[in-house]
Amino acid sequence: MNQDTGLTGGSTRRQLLRTAAIGGTAAAAASLLPAGAWADTRARGGSPYVEGVDVVPDVSHATSALAAHIRGYFQAKSDQDLTWQSSYFSHRSTTYIDAILGWHWYTWQDLHDGLATFYPKWPKDSKSYPTRILGDTTSAILFFTDTPGMFGPGQVRNAGAVNFDRRGRIERWVDYWDARQFGVSSWRKEQEPPNQWPTDFRESTVGETASPLMRRVASSLADALRKGDIASAMELFSSDAVFEDVPAHLQITSKASIGTFLTKAGSILPYVGSGTAVRHVLGNDVGGGYEWTAAHGPVPRGITGIELDPWGRIERFTAVWNGAYADDSLLTEPAQKAIER
């Protein structure tokens, strides 16, 4: 198979769907990855994705090139190998922001030095591993887990918005997660003071490189949700779609049930209604999503993962935002709205 790997934004949907992994071959991407990265990240038959972790990520909506390339990043982080992990980031342009704590690094050296301060504090058996990978080596959303003790007492389940340059190096990475998993009191102690929060999430430094289809779906969905036009939003979903809201611990299946839920609960969801807007779109013709902002209500920002079926319809929607901003009622009321009568 010699189809386009998705390393550039020019892959057609036909090319993506004709390949075995719904994306191009990893071998064709080797020459475009950072020097030495291919030997480190190549999948080995029968071995774990990250050594010592019995979790194999869902890569059904990612190119095989991305799945192979990013594997080494998580192994390096788990091994606390500063040189290896740092090699994945662009020296020319690096942004890393934690959208929940407000931590931010705007140069390769600052990020390198920040990582150097973290490693000595981590438990020796720390692991960081992906559970779901969406997109390609142009841009992606990576769902991944950091084990307890790495960033607070609890397990942290992240959704990372990631942009790559043409050589596969990371230019922008923004993490979103629910701080209630971290512990609300710990979150309050660790987050940046209001006057030190980043005001620019630097999406302009990478531009909008997601595939035209993903941008069209994300824009249409966000526009419909902003207007509260649930009927138009539901036209974008497949019949057996899955809707997930991570902080609310909700999963709803089928287009009909999702539509009923959004009609009843839209007014209380942070990514629905006036004041919501798309910050940045990521991914290819089968997987990705968008970062969003919300001008009204207690939750200022979040990210939505989107998986598309072969007809370009949403078959899985996953919203990640910081539940620590919300009171208990905002987390329990959606479950009540999900009850069908």
C-alpha positions in Angstrom: 0.0 0.0 0.0 1.5 3.3 -1.1 -1.2 5.8 -0.3 -0.5 9.2 1.3 0.3 8.8 5.0 -1.5 12.0 6.1 1.8 13.8 6.9 0.5 16.7 4.8 -3.1 18.0 4.6 -3.5 16.8 1.1 -4.8 13.3 1.6 -8.1 12.5 0.0 -10.9 10.7 1.8 -10.6 7.9 -0.7 -6.9 7.4 0.1 -7.6 7.4 3.8 -10.3 4.8 3.5 -8.4 2.5 1.1 -5.6 1.9 3.6 -5.6 -0.8 6.2 -5.5 1.5 9.1 -7.8 4.2 7.7 -4.7 6.3 7.0 -1.5 5.9 5.0 1.3 3.5 5.6 3.7 4.2 8.4 6.7 3.2 6.2 6.1 5.9 3.7 6.4 8.5 6.5 9.8 7.5 7.7 11.7 10.1 5.7 9.6 12.9 7.1 10.0 12.1 10.8 12.8 13.6 13.0 16.2 11.9 12.7 16.2 8.6 14.6 12.5 8.8 15.5 11.4 6.0 13.1 13.7 3.4 14.6 12.5 4.3 18.1 8.7 4.4 17.3 8.2 1.6 14.9 5.6 -0.9 16.2 7.1 -4.2 17.2 4.8 -7.2 16.6 3.2 -8.4 19.8 4.8 -5.9 22.1 3.0 -3.4 24.3 2.4 0.1 22.9 4.1 1.5 26.1 6.3 -1.0 28.0 4.7 -2.1 31.2 1.2 -0.9 30.2 -1.5 -3.4 29.3 -3.5 -0.9 27.3 -3.5 -0.8 23.5 -4.9 2.5 22.2 -7.8 2.7 19.8 -6.2 4.0 16.6 -9.2 3.3 14.3 -9.5 7.0 13.5 -5.8 7.8 13.1 -3.2 7.2 10.5 -0.8 4.4 11.1 2.0 7.0 10.7 0.7 9.0 13.7 0.2 5.9 15.8 3.8 4.7 15.1 5.3 8.1 15.5 3.7 9.2 18.8 4.4 5.9 20.4 8.0 6.9 21.1 6.8 10.1 22.8 4.8 8.3 25.4 7.6 5.7 25.9 10.1 8.5 26.5 7.8 10.2 28.9 7.2 7.0 30.8 10.9 6.3 30.9 11.5 9.8 32.1 14.0 10.2 29.3 14.4 13.9 29.0 16.5 13.9 25.8 14.2 11.6 24.0 11.0 13.3 25.0 12.4 16.8 24.2 13.4 15.6 20.7 9.8 15.4 19.7 9.3 19.2 20.0 10.3 21.8 17.5 13.3 23.9 18.4 12.0 26.6 16.1 8.5 27.0 17.5 7.2 25.3 20.7 4.0 25.9 22.7 2.9 23.7 25.5 -0.1 24.8 27.6 -2.0 23.1 30.3 -5.5 24.6 29.8 -6.6 23.4 33.3 -3.8 24.7 35.4 -2.6 27.5 33.3 0.9 26.3 33.1 2.6 27.3 29.9 5.9 27.1 28.1 6.6 29.1 24.9 10.1 27.9 23.9 11.8 24.5 23.5 14.3 25.4 26.2 11.7 26.5 28.7 9.7 23.2 28.2 12.9 21.2 28.4 13.8 22.8 31.7 10.2 22.4 33.0 10.3 18.7 32.3 13.6 18.4 34.1 11.9 19.7 37.3 9.0 17.2 37.0 10.9 13.9 36.6 12.6 13.7 40.0 9.2 14.1 41.7 7.5 11.2 39.8 7.1 7.7 41.2 9.6 5.3 39.6 6.7 3.3 38.1 5.1 6.3 36.4 3.5 5.7 33.1 1.9 7.9 30.4 0.0 6.1 27.7 -2.6 6.9 25.0 -6.0 5.3 25.1 -7.4 6.8 21.8 -5.6 8.6 19.0 -7.4 10.8 16.4 -6.0 12.4 13.3 -2.6 12.4 11.6 0.9 13.8 11.8 -0.4 17.2 10.7 -2.7 17.6 13.7 -4.4 15.3 16.2 -6.3 14.9 19.4 -4.6 12.4 21.8 -6.6 10.9 24.7 -4.0 9.7 27.2 -3.6 8.8 30.8 -1.0 9.9 33.4 -0.7 7.5 36.3 -1.2 8.7 39.9 1.7 10.7 41.4 2.8 12.3 38.2 0.6 15.4 38.4 -1.2 15.1 41.7 -2.6 12.2 43.8 -5.0 10.8 41.2 -5.0 9.5 37.7 -5.3 12.2 35.1 -7.0 11.5 31.8 -6.1 14.1 29.2 -7.2 15.1 25.8 -4.2 16.8 24.1 -4.6 19.1 21.1 -1.4 18.6 19.1 0.0 20.2 15.9 3.1 18.9 14.1 5.5 20.5 11.6 6.4 18.8 8.3 9.1 16.8 10.0 6.8 15.4 12.6 8.0 17.6 15.4 5.4 19.0 17.8 4.8 22.8 17.5 1.8 23.2 19.8 0.3 21.0 22.5 -2.6 22.0 24.7 -3.9 19.6 27.4 -7.5 19.5 28.6 -8.8 17.3 31.5 -11.2 17.2 34.4 -9.5 18.4 37.6 -12.1 16.5 39.7 -10.0 13.5 38.9 -7.0 15.4 40.1 -8.8 16.6 43.3 -10.4 20.0 43.4 -8.3 21.2 46.4 -5.1 20.1 44.6 -6.2 21.9 41.5 -6.8 25.1 43.3 -3.4 25.0 44.9 -1.6 24.1 41.6 -3.2 26.4 39.1 -1.6 29.6 38.1 -2.8 32.9 39.7 -5.3 34.7 37.4 -2.7 37.4 36.4 -0.3 34.7 35.2 -2.7 32.6 33.0 -2.0 32.6 29.3 -4.2 35.0 27.4 -3.1 33.6 24.0 -3.3 29.9 23.4 -1.1 30.4 20.3 -3.3 28.6 17.8 -2.2 31.4 15.3 1.3 30.1 15.4 0.3 26.8 13.7 -2.7 28.0 11.6 -5.7 25.9 10.7 -4.3 22.7 9.1 -7.1 20.3 9.8 -8.6 18.6 6.8 -11.4 20.6 5.0 -13.9 17.9 5.9 -13.1 18.0 9.7 -13.1 21.8 9.6 -16.5 21.8 7.9 -18.0 19.3 10.4 -16.6 21.0 13.4 -17.7 24.5 12.2 -21.2 23.3 11.3 -21.6 21.5 14.6 -20.3 24.4 16.8 -22.5 26.9 14.9 -25.6 24.8 15.4 -24.8 24.2 19.1 -24.1 28.0 19.6 -27.5 28.8 18.1 -29.2 26.0 20.1 -30.3 24.5 16.7 -30.3 20.9 17.8 -32.1 19.7 14.7 -29.3 21.0 12.5 -26.7 19.6 14.8 -28.2 16.2 14.7 -28.1 16.1 10.9 -24.3 15.8 11.3 -24.6 12.6 13.4 -24.8 8.9 12.3 -27.7 6.8 13.3 -25.8 4.8 15.9 -23.6 7.7 17.2 -22.2 7.8 20.7 -22.2 11.0 22.7 -19.8 11.3 25.7 -19.5 14.0 28.3 -16.4 13.2 30.4 -16.9 15.3 33.5 -20.6 14.4 33.7 -19.7 10.7 33.3 -22.4 10.4 30.6 -22.5 8.2 27.5 -25.6 8.3 25.3 -26.1 6.1 22.2 -28.1 6.6 19.1 -28.9 9.7 17.1 -32.4 9.9 18.4 -31.4 9.7 22.1 -28.6 12.2 21.6 -31.0 14.7 20.0 -33.5 14.3 22.9 -30.8 14.8 25.5 -29.3 17.9 23.8 -32.8 19.4 23.4 -33.4 19.0 27.2 -29.9 19.7 28.5 -28.4 22.2 26.0 -29.0 25.2 28.2 -26.7 23.8 30.9 -23.9 22.3 28.8 -20.8 24.6 28.6 -20.2 23.9 24.9 -23.8 24.7 23.8 -25.4 28.2 23.6 -24.5 31.8 22.9 -21.0 32.8 23.7 -19.4 29.5 22.6 -16.9 29.6 19.8 -14.3 27.4 18.0 -10.8 28.1 19.0 -8.9 25.6 16.8 -9.7 22.6 14.7 -7.5 19.5 14.5 -7.5 16.2 12.6 -8.1 14.5 9.3 -11.1 13.1 7.4 -11.7 10.4 10.0 -10.7 11.7 13.4 -10.0 15.0 15.2 -12.2 17.6 16.8 -12.0 21.2 18.0 -11.0 23.3 21.0 -13.7 25.7 22.1 -14.3 28.7 24.3 -17.3 29.8 26.3 -17.9 33.4 27.2 -20.8 32.8 29.5 -21.1 30.4 32.4 -18.5 29.0 34.8 -16.5 26.8 32.3 -14.3 29.0 30.0 -12.9 26.4 27.7 -12.7 22.8 26.6 -12.2 20.3 23.7 -14.4 18.0 21.7 -13.2 14.9 20.1 -14.9 13.8 16.9 -14.8 10.5 15.0 -16.3 10.4 11.5 -17.8 7.4 9.7 -17.0 6.7 6.0 -19.8 9.1 5.0 -18.4 12.0 7.0 -21.0 11.8 9.8 -20.2 12.0 13.5 -20.1 8.5 15.0 -18.5 9.5 18.3 -18.5 12.9 20.1 -16.5 13.3 23.3 -16.5 16.5 25.3 -13.7 17.2 27.8 -13.8 20.2 30.1 -12.8 21.0 33.7 -15.6 19.9 36.0 -13.9 21.7 38.9 -15.3 24.9 37.6 -18.8 23.6 38.0 -20.9 23.0 41.1 -22.3 19.6 41.8 -25.7 20.4 40.2 -24.1 21.2 36.9 -22.6 17.7 36.9 -25.7 15.8 38.1 -28.4 17.7 36.2 -27.2 16.4 32.8 -27.7 12.8 34.0 -31.3 13.7 35.0 -31.9 15.2 31.6 -30.6 11.9 30.0 -33.4 9.9 31.5 -35.8 8.9 28.7 -39.6 8.7 29.4 
